[in-house]
Amino acid sequence: MLLLPEAVDDYVGPDNPVRFIEAFVDGLDLAAAGFVRVAAKETGRPGYDPADLLKLYVYGYINRLRSSRRLEAEAHRNIEVIWLLRHLKPDFRTIADFRRLNRSAFKQVFREFVILCRQLDLFGRELLAVDGTRIKAVNNKDRNFTRGALTKFINEADEKLADYMKRLDEGDAQEEKAVGNGGGSGSSDGKLAEKIAAIKGKRDRHKALLDELDKTGEDQISLTDPDSRAMARMTKVGVGYNIQLAVDVKHKLIAEQEVCNQVLDMGLLAPTVEAAMDTLGVDRIEAVADRGYFKIEDIEACEKAGITAYVPKPIRGPAVAEGFFSKEQFRYDPDKDIYLCPADQVLSPRHFGKSRDNVKIDYVNRDACKACNLRERCTKSFRRVSRLENEAVLDRMAARLAARPDVLDQRRESVEHPFGTIKQWMYQGAFLMRRLENVRGEFSLTALAYNIKRAITLVGVPSLIKAVRA
């Protein structure tokens, strides 16, 4: 009578992504992945199967539905979800609790899909592009306080209190004089007292926050989401998290992802690539990143781990800031252990010191600097060029970059693709959850959804289902 198919299955074609979602989740060992309540208890009413709720979340993130309330609505009206869940209709609390309780298990599901794509030869496993981006947290910037901001506010509050107390004392003296002459007192003293009480209360709250920072050793504190941090200004994200991706350049698939609250990217290259190597099953790999990852200890750790790193050196330092020749314009001769300056004068090692955990050597030639024609472009007195004891690792990387400059373009073309897709197409401009572990679980679902979309585009749903069941 309705001229519609009699079975829900007729609405879901063989190329529909929900058929792969069902096959993929059914093939997972959820207990080994760390999901809770995989086996129902012998007593009481059994809860929802974690596999069903995982299918719902994977479907939701692929289709830009991350809210538990919206997923609940889709379970009632969306024919694909009705087919996927077999008419089950969990409420939003059950859906939200599942994501919170299984936050750590989603990372393993992401890695299982990476392994599946590896079996389909979708990863080149030769070059990884690494980069980070910032995503906003559930924490307004007005609810984030740095050590410097707290100290500044307390000092300003002390100055205001001193000024108000002085004015209050002057008001009391004037009032006594007025009473002696038969006059009355005004209401200004009462308003000042109110202002003093308000500032004292606010100062005490800020002092308590500063004491908390002193106790924990942190540089900033967030009140709504304690794990979130104020990010660098150029990111245009007030308070958020730092997202690290290692993207295989062959098909722009994400090989590894991690969320942290470290503001800068320095020191994150080696850990990110090592985790990707473990999932991809390789002992050696190349990795390219931008200047924000330039740190000699990190580059050295890459070499030890079998990672051939490509990271351009940032142009920075006091000499560059003053408009003098940069260190790159001084040529180092490893055989003679000397530097040649732009005027072809020899700078020899003279001073030895410590720079963090490294030995720092200063190369100078005071006599040559005194009579040099380029002195005004090089230094105010005499030029000193510093070199770390293990700086040869940076020289080797600079030689690799000089021989292969196009690798930086490959990084940009590869790693910006998932970031643009996640932020623009998937609407992941902000997190829905609070605390670092919850946010990590949430982004694992995001990265999984991105990889599934890419894999479907590359090989199609039937090929993915066949690979799962092989």
C-alpha positions in Angstrom: 0.0 0.0 0.0 2.9 2.4 0.8 5.0 1.3 -2.3 8.0 1.1 0.0 10.4 -1.9 0.7 9.2 -4.2 3.4 12.6 -4.7 5.0 15.0 -2.1 6.4 17.9 -3.9 4.8 16.6 -2.9 1.4 17.3 0.7 2.2 21.0 0.0 2.8 22.9 -0.7 -0.4 26.1 -2.9 -0.6 28.2 0.3 -1.0 26.8 2.0 2.1 29.5 2.8 4.7 27.4 1.4 7.5 27.9 -2.1 6.2 31.7 -1.6 6.6 31.2 -0.1 10.1 29.3 -3.2 11.1 31.9 -5.6 9.7 34.8 -3.7 11.2 33.4 -3.4 14.7 32.2 -7.0 14.7 35.7 -8.1 13.8 37.3 -6.3 16.8 38.3 -7.9 20.1 36.6 -5.3 22.3 37.8 -6.9 25.5 41.4 -6.8 24.4 41.0 -3.2 23.3 39.9 -2.3 26.8 36.2 -1.7 26.5 34.2 -2.2 29.7 31.1 -4.3 30.1 31.9 -6.5 27.1 30.6 -9.6 28.9 27.2 -9.2 30.6 26.9 -10.1 34.3 24.9 -13.2 35.3 22.6 -11.1 37.5 20.6 -8.0 36.6 19.3 -6.7 33.3 22.0 -6.7 30.6 23.2 -3.4 29.3 23.8 -2.3 25.7 26.5 -4.2 23.9 29.6 -2.0 23.6 29.8 -3.0 19.9 26.5 -1.4 19.2 27.4 1.9 20.9 30.8 1.9 19.2 29.1 1.5 15.8 26.9 4.4 16.7 29.8 6.6 17.5 31.9 5.6 14.4 28.8 6.4 12.3 28.3 9.7 14.0 31.8 10.9 13.7 31.9 9.9 10.0 28.7 11.9 9.4 29.7 14.9 11.6 27.5 14.0 14.5 29.4 14.1 17.8 26.8 15.2 20.3 25.2 12.4 22.3 21.8 14.1 22.1 22.0 14.2 18.3 23.1 10.6 18.1 20.0 9.7 20.2 17.8 11.5 17.8 19.4 9.7 14.8 18.7 6.3 16.4 15.0 7.2 16.2 14.7 8.7 12.7 17.8 7.8 10.6 17.2 4.6 8.6 21.0 3.8 8.4 21.3 4.0 12.2 18.1 1.9 12.6 19.7 -0.7 10.4 23.1 -0.5 12.1 21.6 -0.8 15.7 18.8 -3.2 14.8 16.1 -0.8 16.1 17.9 -0.2 19.4 17.3 3.3 20.8 19.8 4.2 23.6 19.2 7.5 25.4 21.8 10.3 25.3 23.1 9.5 28.9 23.9 6.0 27.9 25.6 7.2 24.7 27.6 9.9 26.6 28.7 7.5 29.4 30.0 5.0 26.9 32.4 7.6 25.4 33.5 8.7 28.8 34.1 5.2 30.2 35.9 3.8 27.2 38.0 6.9 26.4 41.3 4.9 26.4 40.0 2.1 24.2 39.2 4.3 21.2 43.0 4.7 20.6 43.3 0.9 20.1 40.4 0.9 17.6 42.1 3.7 15.6 45.3 1.6 15.5 43.4 -1.5 14.4 42.1 0.4 11.4 45.6 1.6 10.6 46.7 -2.0 10.6 43.8 -2.9 8.3 44.9 -0.1 5.9 48.4 -1.3 6.1 47.3 -4.8 4.9 45.6 -3.1 1.9 48.9 -1.3 1.1 47.4 2.1 1.6 50.5 3.3 3.6 53.7 4.0 1.8 55.6 3.6 5.1 58.5 5.6 3.7 57.9 9.2 4.6 55.7 10.7 7.4 54.7 14.4 7.6 54.4 15.6 11.2 52.6 18.7 12.4 50.5 20.0 15.2 47.4 22.1 15.5 45.4 23.6 18.3 41.8 22.8 19.0 39.7 24.8 21.5 38.9 23.3 24.9 35.7 23.7 26.9 37.4 26.6 28.8 37.0 30.3 28.2 40.2 32.3 28.1 38.8 34.4 31.0 38.9 31.2 33.1 42.6 30.6 32.4 45.3 32.3 34.4 49.1 32.3 33.9 51.6 32.9 36.6 52.5 36.3 35.2 48.9 37.4 34.9 48.2 36.4 38.5 51.2 38.1 39.8 50.4 41.3 37.9 46.8 41.3 39.1 47.9 40.8 42.8 50.4 43.7 42.5 47.7 46.0 40.9 45.2 45.0 43.6 47.7 45.8 46.3 48.2 49.3 44.8 44.5 49.9 44.6 44.0 48.7 48.2 46.8 51.0 49.4 45.2 53.9 47.5 41.7 53.2 48.8 42.9 52.8 52.4 44.7 56.2 52.1 41.5 57.8 50.8 39.5 56.1 53.5 41.9 57.5 56.2 41.6 61.0 54.6 37.8 60.6 54.6 37.8 59.6 58.3 39.9 62.7 59.2 37.5 65.0 57.2 34.5 63.3 58.9 35.9 63.9 62.4 36.6 67.6 61.5 33.0 67.9 60.1 31.5 66.4 63.2 33.5 68.8 65.3 32.0 71.7 63.3 28.5 70.3 63.6 28.3 68.8 60.1 27.2 65.3 58.9 29.1 62.4 57.2 28.6 61.4 53.6 28.1 58.1 51.9 31.5 58.0 50.1 33.1 56.1 53.0 30.6 53.3 52.6 31.2 52.9 48.9 35.0 52.8 49.4 34.6 50.1 52.0 32.5 48.1 49.5 35.2 48.5 46.9 37.9 47.5 49.3 36.0 44.3 50.3 35.4 43.4 46.7 39.1 43.8 45.7 40.3 41.9 48.8 38.0 39.0 47.9 39.2 38.9 44.3 42.8 39.3 45.4 42.5 36.4 47.8 41.1 34.2 45.1 43.9 35.0 42.7 46.5 34.5 45.5 45.0 31.0 46.1 45.4 30.2 42.4 49.0 31.4 42.5 49.7 29.3 45.6 48.3 26.3 43.7 50.7 27.0 40.8 53.6 27.1 43.2 52.5 23.8 44.7 52.1 22.0 41.3 55.0 23.7 39.5 52.8 24.5 36.5 52.9 27.8 34.6 49.2 28.3 34.2 45.9 27.1 35.6 42.4 26.6 34.0 39.3 26.5 36.0 36.7 24.9 33.7 39.0 22.3 32.1 42.0 21.9 34.4 44.1 20.1 31.8 43.7 22.7 29.0 46.3 25.4 28.4 46.5 28.8 26.9 48.0 28.4 23.4 50.4 30.5 21.4 48.8 33.7 20.0 49.4 32.9 16.4 47.1 29.8 16.6 44.0 32.0 17.3 42.9 29.4 19.8 42.6 30.9 23.3 42.6 27.9 25.6 42.9 24.4 24.1 44.9 21.3 23.4 47.9 20.5 21.1 47.0 17.9 18.5 49.9 16.0 16.9 49.5 14.0 13.6 51.9 11.8 11.7 50.5 11.5 8.2 51.8 9.1 5.6 52.4 11.0 2.4 51.3 8.2 0.0 47.5 8.7 0.5 47.4 11.3 3.4 46.2 8.7 5.9 46.9 9.4 9.6 49.4 6.9 10.9 49.5 8.2 14.5 47.7 10.9 16.5 48.2 12.2 20.0 46.7 15.0 22.1 48.7 16.8 24.7 48.6 20.1 26.6 52.1 21.2 25.7 52.0 24.6 24.2 55.0 24.2 21.9 55.8 21.4 19.4 59.5 21.1 20.4 60.3 17.7 21.7 57.3 15.9 20.2 58.7 14.7 16.9 60.5 11.6 18.0 57.7 10.3 20.3 55.1 10.8 17.6 57.1 9.1 14.8 58.2 6.2 17.1 54.5 5.4 17.9 53.7 5.5 14.2 56.6 3.2 13.4 55.3 0.7 15.9 51.8 0.7 14.3 53.1 0.6 10.7 55.6 -2.2 11.5 58.8 -0.6 10.3 62.3 -0.3 11.8 63.3 2.8 9.8 61.4 5.7 8.3 61.8 9.3 7.2 59.9 12.2 8.9 59.5 15.8 7.9 58.3 18.6 10.2 58.3 22.4 10.3 60.6 24.7 12.2 58.6 24.5 15.4 60.0 21.0 16.0 63.7 22.1 15.7 65.4 20.9 18.9 68.7 19.2 18.9 67.8 16.6 21.6 64.8 15.6 19.6 66.7 15.3 16.3 69.3 13.2 18.1 66.6 10.9 19.5 65.3 10.5 16.0 68.6 9.3 14.7 68.9 6.7 17.5 65.4 5.4 16.8 66.0 4.9 13.1 64.2 8.1 12.0 65.7 10.2 9.2 64.5 13.7 10.2 64.0 16.7 7.9 63.4 19.8 10.0 64.4 23.3 8.8 66.4 25.5 11.2 64.6 28.6 12.4 66.4 31.9 11.9 66.6 33.2 15.5 69.1 34.4 18.0 70.4 37.8 19.4 72.6 38.5 16.4 69.7 38.1 14.0 67.5 40.3 16.1 70.1 43.1 16.0 70.5 42.8 12.2 73.9 41.1 12.2 75.1 38.1 10.2 73.3 34.9 11.2 75.1 31.8 12.3 74.3 30.1 9.0 76.7 32.5 7.2 79.6 31.1 9.2 81.0 27.9 7.6 82.1 25.1 9.9 85.1 22.9 9.0 84.7 19.6 10.9 88.2 18.4 10.0 90.0 21.5 11.5 87.3 22.3 14.1 87.1 25.9 13.1 84.5 28.4 11.7 85.1 30.7 8.7 83.4 34.0 9.0 81.9 36.0 6.1 85.2 37.8 5.8 87.1 34.4 5.5 88.7 34.8 8.9 89.3 31.8 11.1 87.3 31.5 14.4 88.9 28.9 16.8 87.4 27.2 19.9 88.2 29.2 23.0 85.5 28.9 25.7 83.7 25.8 26.9 80.5 25.9 28.9 77.2 24.1 29.6 73.9 24.6 27.8 71.3 22.5 29.5 72.6 18.9 29.2 75.1 19.7 26.3 78.6 21.0 26.2 78.7 24.4 24.5 81.9 25.6 22.7 82.4 29.3 21.7 84.5 30.1 18.6 86.1 33.5 18.5 88.9 35.6 16.9 89.2 38.9 18.7 92.2 40.2 16.7 90.4 39.6 13.4 87.3 41.4 14.6 89.2 44.5 15.5 90.5 45.2 12.0 87.5 43.7 10.0 85.8 45.8 7.4 82.5 43.9 8.0 82.5 44.5 11.7 79.5 46.9 11.6 77.4 44.2 9.9 78.6 41.4 12.3 79.1 42.6 15.9 79.4 45.5 18.2 82.7 44.3 19.8 83.8 40.9 18.7 81.8 38.0 17.2 81.3 34.8 19.2 79.8 31.7 17.4 78.5 28.9 19.7 78.4 25.3 18.8 77.1 22.3 20.8 79.2 19.2 21.3 76.6 17.0 19.4 75.7 19.6 16.7 77.0 17.3 14.0 73.5 15.8 14.0 72.1 19.2 12.8 74.8 19.4 10.1 73.8 16.1 8.7 70.2 17.1 8.7 71.0 20.4 7.0 72.9 18.5 4.3 69.9 16.2 3.7 67.5 19.2 3.4 69.9 20.9 0.9 69.9 17.8 -1.2 66.1 17.4 -1.0 64.3 20.8 -0.6 61.0 19.5 -2.1 60.4 17.4 1.0 59.1 20.5 2.8 56.4 20.9 0.2 55.4 17.3 0.6 54.9 17.9 4.3 52.6 20.9 3.7 50.6 19.1 1.0 50.1 16.0 3.2 49.6 17.0 6.8 47.5 20.1 6.1 44.9 17.9 4.3 43.6 16.1 7.4 43.8 19.2 9.5 41.6 21.1 7.0 39.2 18.2 6.7 38.9 17.8 10.5 38.4 21.4 11.2 36.3 22.5 8.3 34.4 19.5 6.9 34.0 17.6 10.2 33.3 20.8 12.2 36.0 19.8 14.8 36.8 23.3 15.8 36.3 22.6 19.5 36.2 19.6 21.8 33.0 18.6 23.6 34.6 16.9 26.6 36.8 18.1 29.4 40.1 16.7 30.8 43.0 15.4 28.8 42.1 11.6 28.8 38.6 12.3 27.7 39.8 14.7 24.9 42.2 12.0 23.7 39.4 9.5 23.4 37.3 12.0 21.5 40.0 12.8 19.0 40.8 9.1 18.5 37.2 8.8 17.1 37.8 11.9 14.9 41.0 10.5 13.5 39.4 7.1 12.9 36.5 8.7 11.1 38.9 10.7 8.9 40.9 7.5 8.0 37.7 5.6 7.2 36.4 8.3 4.9 39.8 8.4 3.1 40.0 4.6 2.8 36.4 4.4 1.4 37.4 7.0 -1.2 40.5 5.0 -2.2 39.3 1.4 -2.3 35.6 1.5 -1.7 33.3 -0.2 0.9 33.3 -3.8 -0.7 37.1 -4.0 -0.7 37.3 -2.9 3.0 34.6 -5.4 4.0 36.5 -8.1 2.2 39.8 -7.2 4.0 38.0 -7.3 7.4 36.6 -10.7 6.8 39.8 -12.1 5.2 
